[in-house]
Amino acid sequence: MITQVIMNLRREAPVLFRRNIGICAPALQKATDPIQQLFLDKVREYGKKSKSAGGNLVEPSPDIERELKSELAKVTMQYGGAAGEDMTKFPDFKFQDPKVDPI
């Protein structure tokens, strides 16, 4: 009985390891490849800059800011927003009861 369990474990252990490598990979946290390490460093650096920007673009150039404003203006015009209107807010609907003649 125990030998059967050990034989099954030997046979299924590599399969289980391959399936769970995605869970084990973040635990390693150490990149062995220098390119991979450079990528991780840049991702972490961008994360810090993004948090310090407060939701705005990270290190935008004047050309990028101008392009963003023009694209937002196009979208506002396309979907019927007025100038200065917050398009991210859910619209307020006001329904009026129809006037009914008394019988």
KOLRO-319279 format. One record per residue (C-alpha): x, y, z; residue in three letters. Coordinates in steps of 0.02 Angstrom, whole numbers, plus 50000, padded with zeros to 5 digits. Example, Ala and Ser with C-alpha at 12.3 -4.5 7.8 and 13.67 -1.06 7.14 Angstrom:
506154977550390ALA 506844994750357SER 
// end
This chain:
500005000050000MET 501355012550050ILE 502435007649902THR 500965011249787GLN 500795028649863VAL 502645031949841ILE 502595026149660MET 501095037449624ASN 501975052049707LEU 503545049349602ARG 502505048649444ARG 501405063849483GLU 502665075249570ALA 503425082349409PRO 501685086049341VAL 501175094849502LEU 502785104749503PHE 502535110549323ARG 500745115749360ARG 501205125449515ASN 502755134149448ILE 501705149949426GLY 501385150049612ILE 503205146749657CYS 503955159449537ALA 503495175349634PRO 504225167549790ALA 505925166749706LEU 505995185849676GLN 507785184649617LYS 508095186349432ALA 509525176049366THR 509535183849194ASP 510255201749186PRO 508965206849056ILE 507575200549167GLN 508315209849316GLN 508425225849214LEU 506605223849163PHE 506065221349345LEU 507055236649399ASP 506225247349265LYS 504495240949311VAL 504795245149494ARG 505495262249448GLU 503965265949340TYR 502835260449484GLY 503655272949601LYS 503535286949472LYS 501725282649436SER 501265283849620LYS 502155300549637SER 501265307349482ALA 499585304849567GLY 498645296649423GLY 499305308149287ASN 500515303749148LEU 502275299249203VAL 503555311949140GLU 502495318548995PRO 503245329748862SER 502275345048803PRO 501885336148639ASP 501115321348730ILE 500075332648842GLU 499445342348691ARG 499015326048600GLU 498095319548755LEU 497065335448768LYS 496605334848583SER 496085316448595GLU 495025319948749LEU 494215334448658ALA 493815323148510LYS 493025310148624VAL 492025323548715THR 491345330348550MET 490985312848484GLN 489955307948635TYR 489065324448658GLY 489925331748809GLY 489995350448839ALA 491625359748866ALA 492225357449045GLY 490985343549082GLU 491595328549180ASP 491335313849062MET 491845301149195THR 490345305149306LYS 488765294949284PHE 487385305949209PRO 485945312149316ASP 484255307749246PHE 482735318149292LYS 481075310749245PHE 479485320749259GLN 477785313149283ASP 476655316049134PRO 475165327449163LYS 473565317449163VAL 471855325549139ASP 470655321549279PRO 469095312149225ILE 
// end
